[in-house]
């Protein structure tokens, strides 16, 4: 039996391939990447985008939690 803890060739190759295809999206770009309707912005648009700069404040998650009103 083999007790070598190093991963095999196939495991290393699949890990390398995954690392090439799947990348973490930096938090500062996540809003643009996943929640924006535009496919691509020019640099000047991106640099001054109020939605990105304010991190879509209140759009995706309200600032205050919504509580149901008590019945009168």
N, C-alpha and C positions, 0 to 999 in steps of 0.2 A: 504494500500500500504506500501511496505517496503522501507524505505529511508536510510537503512544502506549502507554506501559506501564500506564496505569490500567485497572482491570478494567471490563468492560462492565456495563450495567444488570442483566442477568440474573445475572451472577456476584455482584454486590453484593447483589441481592435474595435469592439462595440462601444466601449467607453470613449475611445478617441473619436469615433464617428458621432456619437451623441454630443460630445463637447463641441464638435464642429458645426452641428446643425441647430442645437438648442442653446440659446444664450439667455442669461438673466437680463431683464430690461431694467435699467437704472430707474429708481423711484422718480427722478425728475423728468423722465421721458415716458413713464407708464401712462399718464393721462393722455398724452398725444397718441401713443401707440394703440391704446385699447378703446378710448372713449371719444375720440374726435371723428367727425364726419369727413374731414378733409384727408385725402390720401397722402398729400405731401405739401409742405409749406416752403415758401422762399425763406431765406435766412432772416430778412427784415421782418417778415410776418411772424416767424417763430420767436424772434427776440422781443417783440412787443406784444405778444399774444396775452391779452388780459386774462383769458380763461386759464391758460397754462400758469401764468404768474400767480394767480389767486387760487390755483389748484381747484378750479371749478367749485369754489366755496358755495356750499348750500345746494348744488345741483345734484350730486350723487348721494350725499348723506346730509340731511338737514343739521344745522348747528345745534338746535335744541330738539330734544326728543319729543315726539308727538304723543300726548296723553289724551285719552278719550275724555270728553267732558262728562261730568257727573250729571245724571238725569235730574231734572227739576221737579 
